[in-house]
Amino acid sequence: MPTDFDWRIGILNNQPIFACRYHMAKNHWQIYNHKANSHRSGNVDAMSVEKAPKQVVKTALKAAKTMGNGFYGVDLKQHGDRVVVIEVNDNPNVDAGVEDLHSGHMLYQQIMGIMLRLLDEMNGR
């Protein structure tokens, strides 16, 4: 399914927490071109979850929910109204200057806050 970009929706505890659009590497069909000497990856657009297409977020939530309530990076392709799940990463990367481009340190505070709340719930606090 050729597209100009892939989506990743970060989901933690069944809540979407970030949205990124990863553009394909120059003259390549993937977001990373490991064989290239330059332009090894395409640009990234990080945005609020509310600005991502609703169908992309809805599909990502549905895919992550089948896995559980952990921390997932759901990769998707969109062509018109059609949204397809590429994969669900159960150990998603959150890189400084990439996934946090929109919300900065607030993304990390959100992740740690949710994890702290879940740990407190597990320990009956």
Helices and strands as residue ranges (DSSP letters): E 5-12, E 15-23, E 44-47, G 49-51, H 54-67, E 71-79, E 82-89, H 105-122
